[in-house]
Amino acid sequence: MLSVVGACALLAGCGQGGEKTAQAPAAPAVPEPTDAEKQALLAALPAPYNTADLANGKQKFGMCRSCHTIVPGGANMTGPNLHGVFGRKAGEVASYKYSDAVTNAGFVWDAAHLDKWLAEPRTFLPGTKMSFAGLKDPKDRIDLIAFLKVETGYKAP
Ligand code: HEC
């Protein structure tokens, strides 16, 4: 008898069903794209983004992570949540308080605007409160922008 109890303690699945359900993580509302889906999204981007290095883009996003989330419904931190940023007007996250520079920018974020912004935010939009010096290497910016397109729910028009 004792050995059966021991087996039950070791095996998941012979305990009570209720406990198992309580421990299961909640299913995410939007499933994460698989790596294969990410590669397909990448390949569908216009050149030069279709041949970008997503791993390098992800690494470069490490410089943004302390201030920005990219997941759907992610928190605003020092900077606004960036999910859905492509095709969105600058300064449009309602729950975030932007500088006048970004609020009044008046353009829609696309790769070309993001490229200039990331090269030198304070030259591109003087008066911005984004304190990021800039990403000088054009290839790094391509990789980062492609990474952001793949990760922030960009849909080709
Ligand atoms: C030190 C914090 C900080 C870092 C690092 C940072 N940002 Fe920001 N970001 C901000 C702030 C603050 C704003 C709002 C700027 C304003 O209102 O002037 C912003 C705004 C933005 C916007 C405009 C969003 C919108 O809704 O219009 C984009 C795009 C952006 N950041 C991308 C990036 C990327 C990509 C990186 C990494 C290369 C980065 N940021 C690094 C703080 C940061």
Residues whose N, C-alpha, C, O or C-beta is under 5 A from the ligand:
A	BS01	HEC	K60 M63 C64 C67 T78 G79 P80 K89 A90 G91 E92 V93 K97 Y98 S99 V102 G127 T128 K129 M130 S131 F132
